[in-house]
Amino acid sequence: MAEKRIIETLVIEDDPFSVAVISRLGQEMRDIQLKVHHVVTLDESLYFLSRHPEIELVTLDYRVHTKLTGLEVLQHIRAKGINVPVIMVTGSGDEEIAVALMKAGASDYLVKGTISAESLEKSIKDALEHYEQIGKALSAEKESVLRDMAIKKSLNGVCMLELDGTVTYVNAAFLNIWGYDGEADIAGKNIKGVLAEPQKFDELLQALRIKKSWMGDLTGIRKDGASVYLQALFSLIQYKEKSSPQILASFLDISKVRDEEKKREALYKGIMEVFALRAEEVGNVETAGHIHRIAAYSRLIAEKLSKVEPFKDYIDEKYITDVSYASMLHDVGKWRTPNEILLKPTQLTEAEWQIIRQHPRLGAEMLMPLLKEKGNNQYLKLVESVVLYHHERWDGGGYPDGLKGDEIPLSARIVALADNYDALSAERSYRKALSHENTIEIMSKEKNKFDPRIWQIFMDNHLEFKKIRQASATA
């Protein structure tokens, strides 16, 4: 049997489970084998690709980040002059997305949940063959052709800027967002003139000089004077070694999304209130308080994590809010657990514990009609991760799947610590509440259960946990 060809592959993906799937399929293909390297953020992607020219293939999650799409990541990879085949992995088979991906320079796209070793191998072979043909046909012009393709065809508004903010190029989507008739309306002008807060450009320029990229929300002023709310990504790029650096900026109009998110937040709150009322209805009044404390603890952890590496690049206010609301559904599977077990005034038997341990899967089953439509919806992804995996342990000793370390989704790791603290510090049907100090003492003996970075956040801020608990007791 012929030896398999080894393909050095960079997987840009924020979901450890999806990385594991690609890695496994990469070993099961007939003629080729993937040697997988994994990164999450745009900065990590650009840095790794610039330092590892041996990379022959990139697989990229369409929703790799809460703040940007795979299209934007692809666009910035191409702008850096990094030209390797990119296979996009999406959460749905949406035809419009597929067309946009191909126009932007992706070699192919695959839909999560439908990828087999055979389909992945065919996609990789086609991509590699296509790039070999491009290399022969375009020769020295390859870089500029691929780069321009990604920028010009992008569905996001894209512009090129001098370091002082002067606009040198815009694509059609940019003109549409700002309401301009043609490139002449904006070329040569300063980007500050179309921002509601011009000083924001000076602030992000400082960040660019340090980190080479900046992401955040901005408010633009259209030609007609109307405001437009934007999700923006700025990168400092240099096409050739001796050329002057420029800024590549990408904008996504989120005006409608902002309104939808407000409606969605109200809906989430309504769902959680129904859950709390249902908990009281079945006689488990403490559960109602438990879910609100878990939400507060989870929000606190996420807020603190958002200020430290490596989390600060992708934990934003939206993620913090989503994980807080998602945490309130972590024990939804206990609705199917008999009350005589949940409210038993004595220690549970092993048989009863086996029933309790079924609640993560029961919860996922209960939510399946909603979760099967999750696609790229971040909140529903977080709900699924939290419900299924909040009893997994960092050391691999948890349930239901025995996941270990970073295999456990971050949202579930956050809720795991929040849930553990509340389980010990709150009154249970079979014992009184432990003091804050006793709770920390017990948790410290089993700290290997938790992500060490989250554990450190907890220890640095444990008095804030105590305040939340005390406020709940007096409410």
C-alpha positions as CSV (number, residue, x, y, z in Angstrom):
1,M,0.0,0.0,0.0
2,A,1.4,3.4,-1.0
3,E,2.4,5.8,1.8
4,K,-0.1,8.5,2.5
5,R,0.8,12.1,1.6
6,I,1.1,14.2,4.8
7,I,-0.6,17.6,4.4
8,E,0.4,20.3,6.9
9,T,-3.0,21.8,7.8
10,L,-4.1,24.8,9.9
11,V,-7.6,24.5,11.4
12,I,-9.0,27.9,12.4
13,E,-11.9,27.0,14.7
14,D,-13.2,28.0,18.1
15,D,-15.0,24.7,18.8
16,P,-12.7,21.9,20.1
17,F,-15.2,19.3,19.1
18,S,-15.1,20.4,15.5
19,V,-11.3,20.4,15.6
20,A,-11.4,16.8,16.9
21,V,-13.7,15.8,14.0
22,I,-11.3,17.3,11.4
23,S,-8.3,15.6,13.1
24,R,-10.1,12.2,13.2
25,L,-11.3,12.4,9.6
26,G,-7.8,13.6,8.6
27,Q,-6.4,10.2,9.8
28,E,-9.1,8.1,8.0
29,M,-8.6,9.3,4.5
30,R,-7.3,6.9,1.9
31,D,-4.4,8.7,0.1
32,I,-3.6,11.7,2.3
33,Q,-3.3,12.4,6.0
34,L,-3.6,15.7,7.8
35,K,-1.1,17.0,10.3
36,V,-3.3,19.4,12.2
37,H,-2.3,22.7,13.8
38,H,-5.1,24.6,15.6
39,V,-5.6,28.4,16.3
40,V,-8.7,30.4,17.1
41,T,-8.2,34.2,16.6
42,L,-7.3,36.2,13.6
43,D,-4.0,37.4,15.1
44,E,-3.0,33.8,15.9
45,S,-3.9,32.7,12.3
46,L,-1.9,35.5,10.6
47,Y,1.1,35.0,13.0
48,F,1.1,31.2,12.5
49,L,0.8,31.3,8.7
50,S,3.5,34.0,8.4
51,R,5.9,31.8,10.5
52,H,5.0,28.4,8.9
53,P,5.3,28.5,5.1
54,E,5.0,24.7,5.1
55,I,1.2,25.0,5.7
56,E,-0.4,23.6,2.5
57,L,-4.1,23.8,3.6
58,V,-6.4,25.9,5.8
59,T,-9.8,24.9,7.1
60,L,-11.8,27.8,8.4
61,D,-15.0,27.9,10.4
62,Y,-17.5,30.4,8.9
63,R,-18.4,31.5,12.4
64,V,-14.9,31.2,13.9
65,H,-15.4,34.2,16.2
66,T,-18.2,36.2,17.9
67,K,-17.1,39.4,16.1
68,L,-16.2,38.3,12.6
69,T,-17.0,35.8,9.9
70,G,-14.7,33.4,8.1
71,L,-15.1,35.6,5.1
72,E,-13.4,38.4,6.9
73,V,-10.6,36.1,8.1
74,L,-10.1,34.9,4.6
75,Q,-10.0,38.4,3.3
76,H,-7.3,39.4,5.8
77,I,-5.3,36.2,5.1
78,R,-5.3,37.1,1.4
79,A,-4.4,40.7,2.1
80,K,-1.3,39.5,3.8
81,G,-0.2,37.8,0.6
82,I,-0.7,34.3,2.2
83,N,-2.0,32.1,-0.6
84,V,-2.9,28.6,0.4
85,P,-6.1,26.7,-0.3
86,V,-8.8,27.5,2.1
87,I,-11.8,25.2,2.7
88,M,-14.6,26.9,4.6
89,V,-16.7,24.9,7.1
90,T,-20.2,26.2,7.6
91,G,-23.0,25.3,10.0
92,S,-25.6,25.2,7.2
93,G,-25.9,24.6,3.5
94,D,-27.1,28.1,2.7
95,E,-26.6,28.7,-1.0
96,E,-26.1,32.5,-0.6
97,I,-23.3,31.9,1.8
98,A,-21.7,29.3,-0.4
99,V,-21.7,31.7,-3.4
100,A,-20.1,34.4,-1.3
101,L,-17.4,32.1,0.0
102,M,-16.4,30.9,-3.5
103,K,-16.4,34.5,-4.8
104,A,-14.1,35.5,-2.0
105,G,-11.6,32.9,-2.9
106,A,-12.4,29.9,-0.9
107,S,-11.5,26.6,-2.6
108,D,-14.6,24.8,-1.3
109,Y,-17.1,24.7,1.5
110,L,-18.3,21.8,3.6
111,V,-21.3,21.6,6.0
112,K,-20.8,20.6,9.6
113,G,-22.5,17.3,10.4
114,T,-22.3,16.0,6.9
115,I,-18.5,15.7,6.4
116,S,-17.1,12.3,5.9
117,A,-13.5,11.1,5.3
118,E,-14.3,10.6,1.6
119,S,-15.9,14.1,1.1
120,L,-13.1,15.8,3.0
121,E,-10.4,14.0,0.9
122,K,-12.1,14.9,-2.4
123,S,-12.4,18.5,-1.3
124,I,-8.7,18.7,-0.3
125,K,-7.5,17.0,-3.5
126,D,-9.5,19.3,-5.7
127,A,-8.3,22.4,-3.8
128,L,-4.6,21.3,-4.0
129,E,-4.9,20.6,-7.7
130,H,-6.7,23.9,-8.4
131,Y,-4.0,25.8,-6.6
132,E,-1.2,24.1,-8.5
133,Q,-3.0,25.1,-11.7
134,I,-3.3,28.7,-10.5
135,G,0.4,28.8,-9.6
136,K,1.4,27.8,-13.1
137,A,-1.1,30.2,-14.8
138,L,-0.5,33.3,-12.7
139,S,3.1,32.9,-11.7
140,A,4.3,36.1,-10.1
141,E,0.9,37.7,-10.4
142,K,-0.7,35.1,-8.2
143,E,-0.6,37.1,-4.9
144,S,-2.2,40.3,-6.2
145,V,-4.9,38.4,-8.1
146,L,-6.0,36.3,-5.2
147,R,-5.7,39.3,-2.8
148,D,-7.8,41.5,-5.0
149,M,-10.4,38.7,-5.5
150,A,-11.0,38.4,-1.8
151,I,-11.3,42.2,-1.2
152,K,-13.3,43.2,-4.3
153,K,-15.8,40.3,-4.0
154,S,-16.3,40.5,-0.2
155,L,-19.8,41.1,0.9
156,N,-18.4,43.2,3.8
157,G,-17.6,46.8,3.2
158,V,-13.8,47.0,2.6
159,C,-11.4,50.0,2.3
160,M,-7.7,50.5,2.2
161,L,-6.3,53.4,4.2
162,E,-3.0,55.2,4.7
163,L,-1.8,55.4,8.3
164,D,-3.3,58.9,8.7
165,G,-6.7,57.5,7.7
166,T,-6.8,58.7,4.0
167,V,-9.0,56.4,1.9
168,T,-7.2,54.9,-1.1
169,Y,-9.6,52.2,-2.1
170,V,-13.2,51.0,-1.4
171,N,-15.2,48.1,-2.7
172,A,-18.8,48.1,-3.8
173,A,-20.1,46.9,-0.5
174,F,-18.4,49.8,1.3
175,L,-20.2,52.3,-1.0
176,N,-23.5,50.6,-0.3
177,I,-23.1,50.8,3.4
178,W,-22.2,54.5,3.4
179,G,-24.7,55.4,0.6
180,Y,-22.0,56.7,-1.8
181,D,-22.6,56.7,-5.6
182,G,-19.0,55.9,-6.5
183,E,-15.4,55.6,-5.3
184,A,-14.8,59.2,-6.2
185,D,-17.2,60.3,-3.4
186,I,-14.8,59.0,-0.7
187,A,-11.4,58.3,-2.2
188,G,-8.7,60.8,-0.9
189,K,-10.9,61.8,2.0
190,N,-10.2,60.8,5.6
191,I,-12.1,57.9,7.2
192,K,-12.5,60.0,10.4
193,G,-14.9,62.2,8.4
194,V,-17.4,59.3,8.2
195,L,-17.2,58.2,11.8
196,A,-19.5,59.6,14.5
197,E,-16.6,59.5,16.9
198,P,-13.5,60.5,14.9
199,Q,-11.2,60.0,17.9
200,K,-11.9,56.3,17.7
201,F,-9.6,56.0,14.7
202,D,-6.7,57.5,16.7
203,E,-7.4,55.0,19.5
204,L,-7.6,52.0,17.2
205,L,-4.4,53.2,15.4
206,Q,-2.5,52.9,18.7
207,A,-3.8,49.3,19.0
208,L,-2.8,48.5,15.4
209,R,0.8,49.6,16.1
210,I,1.0,47.1,19.0
211,K,-1.2,44.2,18.0
212,K,-1.5,44.7,14.2
213,S,-5.3,44.3,14.3
214,W,-8.3,45.8,16.1
215,M,-11.9,44.7,16.3
216,G,-14.9,46.5,17.7
217,D,-18.1,48.4,17.1
218,L,-18.2,51.8,15.4
219,T,-21.0,54.2,14.4
220,G,-20.7,55.5,10.8
221,I,-22.3,58.6,9.3
222,R,-23.8,57.9,5.8
223,K,-23.8,60.4,3.0
224,D,-27.4,61.3,3.8
225,G,-26.5,62.0,7.4
226,A,-28.1,58.9,8.9
227,S,-26.2,56.8,11.4
228,V,-25.2,53.2,10.6
229,Y,-24.0,50.8,13.3
230,L,-21.0,48.8,12.2
231,Q,-18.9,45.8,13.3
232,A,-15.3,46.7,12.2
233,L,-12.1,44.9,11.8
234,F,-8.8,46.8,11.1
235,S,-5.5,45.2,10.2
236,L,-2.1,46.6,9.6
237,I,-0.7,45.0,6.4
238,Q,2.4,45.3,4.2
239,Y,2.2,43.7,0.8
240,K,5.9,43.7,0.0
241,E,8.9,43.9,2.3
242,K,10.0,47.4,1.2
243,S,6.5,48.9,0.7
244,S,4.8,51.2,3.2
245,P,2.4,49.6,5.6
246,Q,-1.3,50.2,5.0
247,I,-4.6,49.6,6.9
248,L,-7.1,47.1,5.6
249,A,-10.6,47.8,7.2
250,S,-13.7,45.7,6.9
251,F,-17.2,46.7,8.0
252,L,-20.4,44.8,8.6
253,D,-23.7,46.7,8.9
254,I,-25.2,45.5,12.2
255,S,-28.0,48.1,12.5
256,K,-30.8,45.5,12.0
257,V,-29.0,43.0,14.2
258,R,-28.8,45.5,17.1
259,D,-32.6,45.8,17.1
260,E,-33.0,42.0,16.8
261,E,-30.6,41.4,19.7
262,K,-32.7,43.7,21.9
263,K,-35.8,41.6,21.1
264,R,-33.8,38.4,21.5
265,E,-32.6,39.5,25.0
266,A,-36.1,40.2,26.1
267,L,-37.1,36.7,24.8
268,Y,-34.2,35.1,26.7
269,K,-35.2,36.8,29.9
270,G,-38.8,35.6,29.4
271,I,-37.6,32.0,28.9
272,M,-35.5,32.1,32.0
273,E,-38.4,33.5,34.1
274,V,-40.6,30.7,32.9
275,F,-38.0,28.2,33.9
276,A,-37.7,29.8,37.4
277,L,-41.5,29.7,37.8
278,R,-41.6,26.1,36.7
279,A,-39.0,25.2,39.2
280,E,-41.1,26.7,42.0
281,E,-44.2,25.0,40.6
282,V,-42.7,21.6,40.9
283,G,-41.8,22.3,44.5
284,N,-38.1,23.0,44.1
285,V,-38.1,26.6,45.2
286,E,-34.3,26.6,45.7
287,T,-33.7,25.8,42.1
288,A,-35.3,29.2,41.1
289,G,-32.7,31.0,43.2
290,H,-30.0,28.7,42.0
291,I,-30.4,29.5,38.3
292,H,-30.3,33.3,39.0
293,R,-27.2,33.0,41.1
294,I,-25.5,30.8,38.4
295,A,-26.2,33.5,35.9
296,A,-24.6,36.1,38.1
297,Y,-21.6,34.0,38.8
298,S,-21.2,33.1,35.2
299,R,-21.4,36.7,34.1
300,L,-18.8,37.7,36.7
301,I,-16.3,35.0,35.5
302,A,-16.8,35.9,31.8
303,E,-16.4,39.6,32.5
304,K,-13.1,38.9,34.3
305,L,-11.9,36.5,31.7
306,S,-12.5,39.1,29.0
307,K,-9.7,41.2,30.4
308,V,-7.0,38.5,30.3
309,E,-5.1,36.6,27.6
310,P,-6.0,34.6,25.6
311,F,-9.7,35.2,26.2
312,K,-9.9,39.0,25.7
313,D,-9.6,38.7,22.0
314,Y,-13.0,36.9,21.7
315,I,-15.0,37.3,24.9
316,D,-17.1,40.5,24.2
317,E,-20.2,41.9,25.9
318,K,-22.4,39.7,23.6
319,Y,-20.6,36.6,24.7
320,I,-20.8,37.6,28.4
321,T,-24.6,38.2,28.1
322,D,-25.2,35.0,26.1
323,V,-23.2,32.8,28.5
324,S,-25.0,34.3,31.4
325,Y,-28.5,33.5,30.0
326,A,-27.3,30.1,28.7
327,S,-26.1,29.2,32.2
328,M,-29.7,29.5,33.5
329,L,-30.7,26.5,31.4
330,H,-27.8,24.3,32.6
331,D,-30.0,22.0,34.7
332,V,-33.1,22.0,32.4
333,G,-32.8,18.2,32.2
334,K,-33.7,17.9,35.9
335,W,-37.2,18.7,34.9
336,R,-37.3,15.0,34.0
337,T,-35.7,13.9,37.2
338,P,-38.2,12.7,39.9
339,N,-38.7,15.2,42.7
340,E,-38.3,12.4,45.3
341,I,-34.7,12.2,44.2
342,L,-34.1,16.0,43.7
343,L,-35.6,16.8,47.1
344,K,-34.5,13.7,49.0
345,P,-33.5,14.8,52.6
346,T,-30.7,12.2,52.9
347,Q,-27.7,11.3,50.8
348,L,-28.4,9.7,47.4
349,T,-27.7,6.1,46.7
350,E,-25.4,5.2,43.8
351,A,-28.5,4.2,41.7
352,E,-30.1,7.6,42.4
353,W,-26.8,9.3,41.4
354,Q,-26.9,7.4,38.1
355,I,-30.4,8.9,37.4
356,I,-29.1,12.4,38.3
357,R,-26.2,12.0,35.9
358,Q,-28.6,11.5,33.0
359,H,-29.8,15.1,33.2
360,P,-27.3,16.7,30.8
361,R,-28.4,14.4,28.0
362,L,-32.1,14.7,29.0
363,G,-31.7,18.4,28.9
364,A,-30.2,18.3,25.4
365,E,-33.0,16.0,24.2
366,M,-35.6,18.4,25.6
367,L,-34.1,21.4,23.8
368,M,-33.4,19.4,20.5
369,P,-36.3,21.1,18.6
370,L,-34.6,24.4,19.2
371,L,-31.0,23.3,19.1
372,K,-31.3,21.5,15.7
373,E,-31.9,25.0,14.2
374,K,-28.9,26.6,15.9
375,G,-26.8,26.9,12.7
376,N,-24.4,29.8,13.5
377,N,-26.4,31.2,16.3
378,Q,-23.9,31.8,19.1
379,Y,-26.5,31.8,21.9
380,L,-27.9,28.4,20.9
381,K,-24.4,27.0,20.6
382,L,-23.6,28.1,24.1
383,V,-26.9,26.6,25.4
384,E,-26.0,23.3,23.9
385,S,-22.5,23.3,25.3
386,V,-23.6,24.4,28.8
387,V,-26.5,21.9,29.0
388,L,-24.4,18.9,27.8
389,Y,-21.0,19.6,29.3
390,H,-21.3,21.6,32.6
391,H,-20.5,18.4,34.6
392,E,-17.3,17.7,32.6
393,R,-14.1,18.1,34.5
394,W,-10.8,19.7,33.4
395,D,-9.0,16.5,34.6
396,G,-11.2,14.3,32.5
397,G,-13.2,12.8,35.4
398,G,-16.6,14.3,34.6
399,Y,-19.7,13.2,32.6
400,P,-21.4,12.5,30.3
401,D,-18.5,12.1,27.8
402,G,-15.4,12.3,30.0
403,L,-14.0,15.4,28.1
404,K,-10.7,16.8,29.2
405,G,-9.0,20.2,29.2
406,D,-9.8,22.4,26.2
407,E,-12.0,19.7,24.7
408,I,-14.6,21.1,27.1
409,P,-16.3,24.2,25.6
410,L,-15.3,27.4,27.4
411,S,-18.9,28.2,28.3
412,A,-19.3,24.8,30.0
413,R,-16.0,25.4,31.9
414,I,-17.3,28.7,33.2
415,V,-20.7,27.3,34.3
416,A,-19.0,24.3,35.9
417,L,-17.2,26.4,38.5
418,A,-20.2,28.6,39.0
419,D,-22.4,25.6,39.6
420,N,-19.9,23.9,41.9
421,Y,-19.7,27.0,44.1
422,D,-23.4,27.3,44.4
423,A,-24.0,23.6,45.0
424,L,-21.7,23.9,48.1
425,S,-22.6,27.3,49.4
426,A,-26.4,27.0,49.0
427,E,-28.7,25.0,51.3
428,R,-29.6,21.6,49.9
429,S,-32.5,19.3,50.8
430,Y,-30.1,17.0,52.7
431,R,-27.8,19.6,54.5
432,K,-27.5,23.2,55.4
433,A,-25.5,25.7,53.4
434,L,-21.7,25.7,53.9
435,S,-20.0,28.9,54.7
436,H,-18.1,30.8,52.0
437,E,-14.8,29.9,53.6
438,N,-15.7,26.1,53.9
439,T,-16.8,26.2,50.3
440,I,-13.5,27.5,49.1
441,E,-11.6,25.0,51.3
442,I,-13.5,22.1,49.7
443,M,-13.2,23.4,46.2
444,S,-9.4,24.0,46.7
445,K,-8.9,20.3,47.4
446,E,-10.5,19.5,44.0
447,K,-9.3,22.4,42.0
448,N,-8.0,20.1,39.3
449,K,-11.6,19.8,38.2
450,F,-11.5,23.3,36.9
451,D,-9.8,25.2,34.1
452,P,-6.8,26.6,36.0
453,R,-7.3,30.0,34.5
454,I,-10.9,30.1,35.5
455,W,-9.9,28.8,39.0
456,Q,-7.5,31.8,39.3
457,I,-10.2,34.2,38.3
458,F,-12.4,32.7,41.0
459,M,-9.7,32.9,43.7
460,D,-8.9,36.5,42.8
461,N,-12.6,37.5,43.0
462,H,-14.1,35.1,45.5
463,L,-15.4,37.9,47.7
464,E,-17.6,39.1,44.8
465,F,-19.0,35.6,44.7
466,K,-19.7,35.9,48.4
467,K,-21.6,39.2,47.9
468,I,-23.8,37.7,45.2
469,R,-24.6,34.8,47.5
470,Q,-25.4,37.1,50.4
471,A,-27.6,39.3,48.2
472,S,-29.6,36.3,47.1
473,A,-30.1,35.2,50.6
474,T,-31.7,38.5,51.6
475,A,-33.7,38.9,48.4
